């Protein structure tokens, strides 16, 4: 959770300096796993990444592990 907050603050502080720069919001999120409440379609990190991308005008990139 601390890491997510740090990422949020870093991105939000950089928004004013990055007015002319392209922003990429890369994230890794574990969805479709059983967390004791059933199967979920979106992980917490994906939800936060979407919020950051919307706020910053960035592009989302979902990082997937190599098989």
C-alpha positions as CSV (number, residue, x, y, z in Angstrom):
1,X,0.0,0.0,0.0
2,X,2.9,2.4,0.8
3,X,4.3,1.6,-2.7
4,X,1.0,2.5,-4.4
5,X,0.8,5.8,-2.4
6,X,4.4,6.7,-3.3
7,X,3.7,6.0,-7.0
8,X,0.5,8.1,-6.9
9,X,2.4,11.0,-5.3
10,X,5.3,10.8,-7.7
11,X,3.0,10.7,-10.7
12,X,0.7,13.5,-9.5
13,X,3.7,15.7,-8.7
14,X,5.1,15.1,-12.1
15,X,1.9,16.0,-13.9
16,X,2.6,19.7,-13.8
17,X,6.2,19.2,-15.1
18,X,5.1,16.7,-17.7
19,X,2.6,18.9,-19.6
20,X,4.2,18.2,-22.9
21,X,5.5,14.7,-22.1
22,X,3.9,11.4,-22.9
23,X,2.9,9.4,-19.8
24,X,2.9,5.7,-19.5
25,X,1.2,4.0,-16.6
26,X,2.6,0.5,-16.4
27,X,1.1,-1.9,-13.8
28,X,1.0,-5.5,-12.8
29,X,-2.2,-6.7,-11.3
30,X,-3.3,-10.2,-10.2
31,X,-6.9,-10.6,-11.2
32,X,-8.9,-13.8,-11.6
33,X,-7.5,-15.3,-8.4
34,X,-9.5,-16.5,-5.5
35,X,-9.2,-14.2,-2.5
36,X,-11.7,-16.0,-0.3
37,X,-14.5,-13.9,-1.8
38,X,-14.7,-15.4,-5.2
39,X,-13.1,-14.6,-8.5
40,X,-12.4,-10.9,-9.2
41,X,-12.2,-9.3,-12.6
42,X,-9.9,-6.4,-11.7
43,X,-7.1,-6.3,-9.2
44,X,-6.5,-3.4,-6.8
45,X,-3.4,-2.2,-8.7
46,X,-5.3,-2.2,-12.0
47,X,-8.1,0.0,-10.5
48,X,-5.5,2.5,-9.1
49,X,-3.6,2.5,-12.4
50,X,-6.8,3.4,-14.3
51,X,-7.4,6.3,-11.9
52,X,-3.8,7.5,-12.4
53,X,-4.1,7.3,-16.2
54,X,-7.4,9.2,-16.2
55,X,-6.0,11.9,-13.9
56,X,-2.7,12.3,-15.9
57,X,-4.0,11.5,-19.4
58,X,-1.5,8.6,-19.5
59,X,-1.6,5.4,-21.5
60,X,-2.2,2.1,-19.6
61,X,0.2,-0.8,-20.0
62,X,-0.6,-4.1,-18.3
63,X,2.6,-6.0,-17.6
64,X,2.3,-9.8,-17.8
65,X,4.8,-12.4,-16.6
66,X,6.6,-14.4,-19.2
67,X,5.6,-18.1,-19.4
